[in-house]
Amino acid sequence: MNKKLKKSILAILPISLGVFLIWYSLSKLSDSDFQSIKNSFRTANYWWVGLSLVFGVLSHLSRAYRWQFLLAPLGYKPKFANSVMTVLLAYLLNLLVPRSGEVARAAGIKKYEGIPFEKAFGTIVAERVADVIMLLGIIGLAFFLQADLISSYLFKNSGDSNSLFKMIIFIGIPIVGFGLFRYFKKSKHPFIAKIITFINGLMEGLISVFKMKNKWSFVFHTVFIWLMYVAMFYAVTFALPETTNLPFTAIIVGFVVGGLSMALTNGGLGTYPVFVASALILYNVDENAARAFGWIMWTAQTLMVLVFGLLSFLLLPIYNRKS
């Protein structure tokens, strides 16, 4: 297959999937469902949505500031404004073509700060390693918090069965995982070799963070970024009465499910509202209110990326016109 054709298919496929999911989810709604969702949009408290966007902006600023900790040991100290705008531009381009933002971010900082592309891109990869580790930690937390709900399907009684289920999670799974890792490490299969290489890369990236000069500042900003992500989700729950009193478990599970859906299509197009709604329904949230929440959350995030990304695209050459 022609490489250009292959790239075009890979770029169009996620968008097509997102559009199909939007059509499919909307086609299943009745007139009363549409009216209920419209009513939720109309009566939502958008002050909470605005607060959510403030948390989102703080996460982007923190990400740009954290980036400087990785560039400093290489002998570079870019202007903070350029770091911020290239980060925002990367988010915008990821809406169009997944993972293209990382390349554009490295290219942008090279153009306006003179940092070699390969070095800038290497620091971005190191950032992603830290973010993956944080995401895996939150997924683990969500799985643990979800243990009672899962065990309620596996066991008829409660009490000791829940404790047993949690014990299996925290003792059994790590033991099995370690055994599989040792077994796979000896395997010569190309696919398994890639998995082992990926895991080793995560560990090396984690160790390298603790060797840097400002390691604790880097760790602080990494945790802060993800706290802001969760806070974005949490703030929007107060926008609708049906989601105002959600337990912390639902917040974490909904956040994780929504985050994972982002990997399926560009910016979670079509997938984010559906996945988040399905998670909230588990906690007895009205189906239409859950759908409305998912669409409000996704729309707010996407508009924030579009507005700030486009502004960065326009302001970057203006801000750097003297250089």
CORKA-V546710 format. One record per residue. N is the residue number from 1. RES is the residue in one small letter. NEAR is the number of other ideal C-beta (glycine too) atoms within 10 Angstrom. Layout:
# CORKA-V546710
N&RES&NEAR + N&RES&NEAR
This chain:
# CORKA-V546710
1&m&6 + 2&n&8 + 3&k&7 + 4&k&8 + 5&l&9 + 6&k&10 + 7&k&11 + 8&s&11 + 9&i&12 + 10&l&11 + 11&a&15 + 12&i&11 + 13&l&11 + 14&p&19 + 15&i&18 + 16&s&14 + 17&l&16 + 18&g&20 + 19&v&13 + 20&f&12 + 21&l&20 + 22&i&17 + 23&w&11 + 24&y&11 + 25&s&17 + 26&l&13 + 27&s&7 + 28&k&8 + 29&l&15 + 30&s&9 + 31&d&7 + 32&s&9 + 33&d&14 + 34&f&12 + 35&q&12 + 36&s&17 + 37&i&21 + 38&k&12 + 39&n&13 + 40&s&23 + 41&f&14 + 42&r&8 + 43&t&11 + 44&a&19 + 45&n&14 + 46&y&14 + 47&w&11 + 48&w&18 + 49&v&20 + 50&g&12 + 51&l&18 + 52&s&25 + 53&l&19 + 54&v&14 + 55&f&18 + 56&g&21 + 57&v&15 + 58&l&16 + 59&s&20 + 60&h&19 + 61&l&19 + 62&s&20 + 63&r&22 + 64&a&20 + 65&y&18 + 66&r&23 + 67&w&25 + 68&q&19 + 69&f&20 + 70&l&23 + 71&l&18 + 72&a&15 + 73&p&12 + 74&l&13 + 75&g&8 + 76&y&17 + 77&k&12 + 78&p&19 + 79&k&15 + 80&f&13 + 81&a&15 + 82&n&21 + 83&s&24 + 84&v&19 + 85&m&26 + 86&t&27 + 87&v&26 + 88&l&27 + 89&l&23 + 90&a&25 + 91&y&21 + 92&l&21 + 93&l&20 + 94&n&20 + 95&l&18 + 96&l&13 + 97&v&17 + 98&p&19 + 99&r&10 + 100&s&16 + 101&g&24 + 102&e&18 + 103&v&15 + 104&a&17 + 105&r&26 + 106&a&23 + 107&a&16 + 108&g&26 + 109&i&28 + 110&k&17 + 111&k&15 + 112&y&20 + 113&e&18 + 114&g&10 + 115&i&22 + 116&p&13 + 117&f&14 + 118&e&9 + 119&k&16 + 120&a&24 + 121&f&18 + 122&g&14 + 123&t&23 + 124&i&19 + 125&v&13 + 126&a&20 + 127&e&23 + 128&r&16 + 129&v&18 + 130&a&23 + 131&d&15 + 132&v&15 + 133&i&16 + 134&m&17 + 135&l&16 + 136&l&11 + 137&g&12 + 138&i&17 + 139&i&16 + 140&g&14 + 141&l&14 + 142&a&20 + 143&f&15 + 144&f&14 + 145&l&17 + 146&q&18 + 147&a&19 + 148&d&14 + 149&l&14 + 150&i&13 + 151&s&19 + 152&s&14 + 153&y&7 + 154&l&8 + 155&f&14 + 156&k&7 + 157&n&9 + 158&s&11 + 159&g&8 + 160&d&9 + 161&s&15 + 162&n&17 + 163&s&12 + 164&l&12 + 165&f&18 + 166&k&14 + 167&m&11 + 168&i&12 + 169&i&17 + 170&f&12 + 171&i&10 + 172&g&11 + 173&i&12 + 174&p&10 + 175&i&9 + 176&v&10 + 177&g&10 + 178&f&10 + 179&g&10 + 180&l&11 + 181&f&12 + 182&r&9 + 183&y&10 + 184&f&15 + 185&k&13 + 186&k&8 + 187&s&12 + 188&k&6 + 189&h&10 + 190&p&7 + 191&f&9 + 192&i&15 + 193&a&13 + 194&k&10 + 195&i&14 + 196&i&16 + 197&t&10 + 198&f&11 + 199&i&13 + 200&n&11 + 201&g&15 + 202&l&16 + 203&m&11 + 204&e&12 + 205&g&17 + 206&l&14 + 207&i&9 + 208&s&14 + 209&v&21 + 210&f&10 + 211&k&8 + 212&m&16 + 213&k&10 + 214&n&16 + 215&k&13 + 216&w&11 + 217&s&14 + 218&f&22 + 219&v&17 + 220&f&13 + 221&h&22 + 222&t&20 + 223&v&14 + 224&f&17 + 225&i&21 + 226&w&20 + 227&l&16 + 228&m&20 + 229&y&21 + 230&v&19 + 231&a&19 + 232&m&24 + 233&f&21 + 234&y&20 + 235&a&21 + 236&v&25 + 237&t&21 + 238&f&18 + 239&a&25 + 240&l&21 + 241&p&13 + 242&e&18 + 243&t&24 + 244&t&11 + 245&n&11 + 246&l&19 + 247&p&10 + 248&f&10 + 249&t&18 + 250&a&21 + 251&i&20 + 252&i&22 + 253&v&24 + 254&g&30 + 255&f&22 + 256&v&23 + 257&v&22 + 258&g&25 + 259&g&21 + 260&l&15 + 261&s&24 + 262&m&18 + 263&a&10 + 264&l&17 + 265&t&22 + 266&n&20 + 267&g&22 + 268&g&25 + 269&l&22 + 270&g&26 + 271&t&26 + 272&y&27 + 273&p&25 + 274&v&22 + 275&f&23 + 276&v&26 + 277&a&24 + 278&s&16 + 279&a&23 + 280&l&27 + 281&i&14 + 282&l&15 + 283&y&17 + 284&n&10 + 285&v&22 + 286&d&17 + 287&e&16 + 288&n&21 + 289&a&21 + 290&a&27 + 291&r&25 + 292&a&26 + 293&f&28 + 294&g&27 + 295&w&20 + 296&i&23 + 297&m&27 + 298&w&23 + 299&t&14 + 300&a&21 + 301&q&24 + 302&t&16 + 303&l&12 + 304&m&19 + 305&v&21 + 306&l&14 + 307&v&13 + 308&f&21 + 309&g&22 + 310&l&13 + 311&l&14 + 312&s&22 + 313&f&16 + 314&l&11 + 315&l&14 + 316&l&19 + 317&p&10 + 318&i&7 + 319&y&15 + 320&n&16 + 321&r&7 + 322&k&4 + 323&s&9
